[in-house]
Amino acid sequence: MATLSNATKNALALGSFDTKAELYCFEIARPEVGPNDVSIHIQYCGMCHSDCHACNGDWGLDSWPIAPGHEIAGVVTAIGSSVSKFKVGEKVGVGCMVESCRNCDMCQDGLEQHCPNMIQTYGSIFPKGKGDNMKDAEGNHTNGGYSTAITVNEHFVFHIPEGMDMKYAGILLCAGITTYSPLNRHILQKGGGKGKKVAIVGFGGLGQMAIKLAKAMGVDTVTILSRSDKKKEQASKLGCEYIAYSNEDSVKEATRSFDVVLDTVSAPHDIASLLPVSKVGGAYVLLGAVGKPFEISAMSLIFNRYAVEGSLIGSTGETQEMLDFCAKHQIVPDYRVIDAKEANQQFKAMMNGESLADRCVIDIATLKNVELIESKPARKKLRSTK
């Protein structure tokens, strides 16, 4: 779960040594299994745009080297003496968080993701008092799923449902829950999707997951809003309507059309110009982590009763619910499995806005074929040792 200062390095990892967002293979240490812990052999890890932001220094992380990755799927290799939910050999997943205080109002209400002491799967400083096996971890930062193993408290480990392929299961623990949670609040918990219209701004990994989930919830119409017509044909294949929001007339025609708008774009864009596509009283939900502030007219909000809200992944309970929902409705994200040595190329594509709507998943077994380094490297790309 953490980079340990005085422990044997026992896992391979793929990560960045500075803010250049270049990935290299190096060794990390994982904690021994404590009474409530689950040790996992990672088989696959999805690549999220958040990983790029973290490794590019966009979010102010200053602990290096760091292995990103919070779309983790693997197999249980060991459990602590008090673990009751999991058995060795089970297929499991780990998402965007690995710890919380469990005592605050948020944790007690089942909203661990909003705990002020929530520990993210990578890039968080590990706190004190989490058990003897974590003593060496205290004060060090967590490392994520671009690695061969991870140790996590069972509370933050999820069962992968029977019949769900490990290759894509991890994607659901980020892109899946990020889009499921607001749709659950605004669609399922408000009578279902019949008669409802949903718009999705952006057509990347989050966007394609939102489409599949909204349709499974019975939404009447799903419309994609993207910068240009470049992805229109792809959206049509998924049964979606399409608006290129660079065309102001098209946006105006869609004024007051949608009950829920999910904005999945993490790059700066003109949110204020898109807000009017919401119905009066509609919800405009921000899912993309745009780093720069933006302006919205108070008058626009007042006269249209718009609700602009953020949404951060989901609780542990809602995450397991989402996995079961996807299994029941046979929801499979668009994805492709890549070799670890292709990760830098995919990072570059994501950062330049050139990645396809499908999600890339690293086959962690291929990490052994990447050159291992021991210290901050000179500038060079990953290469195979074969």
Secondary structure, 3 states (H helix, E strand, C coil): CECCCCCCCCEEEEEECCCCCCCEEEEECCCCCCCCEEEEEEEEEECCHHHHHHHCCCCCCCCCCECCCCCEEEEEEEECCCCCCCCCCCEEEECCEEECCCCCHHHHCCCHHHCCCCEECCCCECCCCCCHHHHHHCCCEECCCCECEEEEEHHHEEECCCCCCHHHHHHHHHHHHHHHHHHHHHCHHHCCCCCCEEEEECCCHHHHHHHHHHHHCCCCEEEEEECCHHHHHHHHHCCCEEEECCCHHHHHHCCCCEEEEEECCCCCCCHHHHHHHEEEEEEEEECCCCCCCCCCCHHHHHHHCCEEEECCCCCHHHHHHHHHHHHHCCCCCCEEEECHHHHHHHHHHHHCCCCCCCEEEEEHHHHHHECECCCCCCCCCCCECC
